[in-house]
Amino acid sequence: MIPLISLVVPCYNESEAIAPFAATIIPLLEAIPETQWEIICVDDGSKDDTLAQLIALAQRDPRVRVIELSRNFGKEAAMTAGLDAARGDAVIPFDADMQDPPELIPEMLAAWRAGAEVVLARRVDRSTDSAMKRQTALAFYKLHNALSHTKIPENVGISG
């Protein structure tokens, strides 16, 4: 059986990112052998034309589904809505602005196919982040790992 891959993409005021996102991600997913895929875009109450662009994308490609939240609930809620709607055998949270390298998706899927239940991507360079963002990220990992039984390696992106 060919596995279904779900890409879950929360969107808030991503109007300028939607076309480049689709132009990059769709060919990348199409090039992954022996997979089916879906993209679940969750509009988190955008105030620009993000929702209209997502709907147009879904009309052009039925593998794209759009969820519209009634207002801005935040990235975590949008991600949760997308995760709930995902039908895939593997689910990949992803940002519409592609701040994480899309070319890692095939590598992550290869690790999953090799038997990994969870695959994490670790950021190796935070030099483009502000000093405040680096400090808050470090504080998050320290606090989370001090309080939780499930540890998250430092600089591993997590979503909702």
C-alpha positions in Angstrom: 0.0 0.0 0.0 1.3 3.5 -0.9 1.5 5.7 2.2 -0.3 9.0 2.5 1.8 11.9 3.7 0.0 14.9 5.3 1.7 18.3 5.4 -0.1 20.5 7.9 0.4 24.2 7.3 -0.9 26.8 9.7 -1.3 30.2 8.0 -1.8 33.7 9.4 -1.5 36.6 7.1 0.7 34.6 4.7 -0.6 36.3 1.5 2.9 36.8 0.1 4.1 33.3 1.0 1.3 31.2 -0.5 2.4 31.2 -4.2 6.1 30.6 -3.5 5.1 27.9 -0.9 3.0 26.0 -3.5 5.5 26.5 -6.3 8.2 24.9 -4.1 6.3 22.3 -2.0 4.0 20.7 -4.6 6.9 19.7 -7.0 8.9 18.5 -4.1 6.1 16.2 -2.8 5.4 15.0 -6.4 9.0 14.0 -6.7 9.0 11.7 -3.7 8.6 8.1 -5.0 5.8 5.8 -3.8 3.8 8.3 -1.9 0.5 10.0 -2.0 0.2 13.3 -0.2 -2.2 15.9 1.0 -1.6 19.5 2.2 -3.8 20.8 4.9 -3.7 24.5 5.1 -5.3 26.1 8.2 -6.2 29.7 7.9 -5.9 31.1 11.4 -8.2 34.2 11.0 -6.0 36.0 8.5 -6.8 39.6 7.9 -5.2 39.7 4.4 -6.2 37.6 1.3 -4.5 34.4 2.6 -7.8 32.5 2.8 -8.8 33.5 -0.8 -5.3 32.3 -2.0 -5.6 29.0 -0.2 -9.1 28.4 -1.6 -7.9 29.1 -5.1 -4.9 26.7 -4.6 -7.3 24.0 -3.3 -9.5 24.5 -6.4 -6.5 24.0 -8.7 -5.2 21.0 -6.8 -7.6 18.6 -4.9 -4.7 17.3 -2.8 -4.8 20.7 -1.0 -7.5 21.1 1.7 -8.3 24.3 3.5 -9.6 24.7 7.1 -10.9 28.2 8.0 -10.8 29.1 11.7 -13.4 31.7 12.7 -10.8 34.0 14.2 -7.1 34.1 15.1 -6.6 31.4 17.8 -2.8 31.2 17.4 -0.4 28.8 15.7 -0.8 26.0 18.2 -4.6 25.9 17.8 -4.3 26.1 14.0 -1.8 23.2 14.0 -4.1 21.2 16.2 -7.0 21.7 13.8 -4.7 20.6 10.9 -3.5 17.5 12.8 -7.0 16.5 13.6 -8.0 16.7 9.9 -4.9 14.9 8.7 -5.5 11.5 7.2 -1.8 10.6 6.5 0.2 7.7 7.7 2.9 10.3 8.4 2.2 13.9 9.3 4.6 16.8 8.9 4.0 20.2 10.4 5.4 22.9 8.2 5.4 26.7 8.0 4.0 28.4 4.9 6.9 30.9 4.9 9.3 27.9 4.5 11.6 29.1 7.3 12.6 25.4 7.6 14.2 23.9 4.6 11.6 22.0 2.5 14.4 19.8 1.1 14.5 18.0 4.5 11.1 16.5 3.9 12.3 13.6 1.7 15.1 12.9 4.3 12.7 12.9 7.1 10.3 10.5 5.2 13.3 8.2 4.5 14.0 8.0 8.2 10.3 7.3 8.9 10.2 4.6 6.2 13.3 3.1 7.8 11.3 2.6 11.0 11.4 5.8 13.0 8.1 6.6 14.7 9.1 10.3 15.3 11.6 12.3 13.2 12.8 15.6 14.4 14.7 18.3 12.5 17.3 20.2 14.5 18.2 23.8 13.6 22.0 24.1 13.4 22.2 27.8 12.9 20.2 30.4 14.8 22.3 33.4 13.6 19.4 34.9 11.8 17.2 34.9 14.9 17.2 38.0 17.1 19.1 37.8 20.4 15.7 37.9 22.2 14.4 34.9 20.1 17.5 32.9 20.8 17.2 33.6 24.6 13.5 32.8 24.7 14.1 29.6 22.7 16.8 28.5 25.1 14.6 29.3 28.1 11.7 27.3 26.5 13.9 24.1 26.1 15.3 24.4 29.6 11.9 24.9 31.2 10.2 22.2 29.1 12.9 19.6 29.8 12.9 20.4 33.5 9.2 19.9 33.8 8.4 17.2 31.3 9.1 13.5 31.1 9.4 13.8 27.3 12.6 15.7 26.6 13.0 17.9 23.5 16.5 18.3 22.1 17.6 22.0 22.0 16.8 23.8 18.8 14.4 21.1 17.5 11.4 22.7 15.9 8.1 21.7 17.4 4.6 22.8 16.6 1.3 22.6 18.4 
